[in-house]
């Protein structure tokens, strides 16, 4: 009895070890399966991360409107000292629209890709003549309904002087939009194409 018992035990442990080895093999398969799955998941996550970084970049990076002076001229206004407008609004301003924005001026519904520029320059008065002087700033509105939902689908930008790289708008355009909301009936655009 005393001698037999260890043998039985040994057999038993061998029996137990058998399937346990098999189970081990299954575990490795399972592990590689999960590893593959998680590797794929990581790849998918990376792609999503890159897309969102790209979208954030598109939403945040400054987009200066090149050659806007060759677009359609919507209108010009002159704000002189002595009125209700503060000094930083004074001067001669011109509004320019790219082709998509021109379509929007007609329908009041501005499509994605519409860009409108408000260029403010010094107003110089000489001998009863008012002419435009140095550029004071360039304000820009860029339409992308899905990217700029909180500001009526418009990205608002401001470039001081002849600056083209640094956007002076730091609140995602909410302060611009607070005033432009008054032009809601015309797609948040005040000016009208004549
Ligand atoms: C207090 C009100 C007010 C604020 C704040 C304001 N705007 Fe405007 N904006 C106007 C008005 C009014 C016009 C129309 C001027 C005209 O027709 O001569 C205008 C015109 C424009 C235009 C030309 C398109 C249009 O709506 O006629 C652009 C582009 C523009 N603004 C950008 C900006 C940006 C960028 C900011 C913020 C940095 C801003 N605005 C802040 C009142 C405002």
Boltz pocket constraint, residues with backbone or C-beta under 6 A from the ligand:
constraints:
  - pocket:
      binder: B
      contacts: [[A, 76], [A, 77], [A, 95], [A, 116], [A, 117], [A, 118], [A, 139], [A, 140], [A, 141], [A, 156], [A, 157], [A, 158], [A, 169], [A, 173], [A, 175], [A, 176], [A, 177], [A, 179], [A, 180], [A, 183], [A, 188], [A, 189], [A, 190], [A, 191], [A, 192]]
      max_distance: 6.0
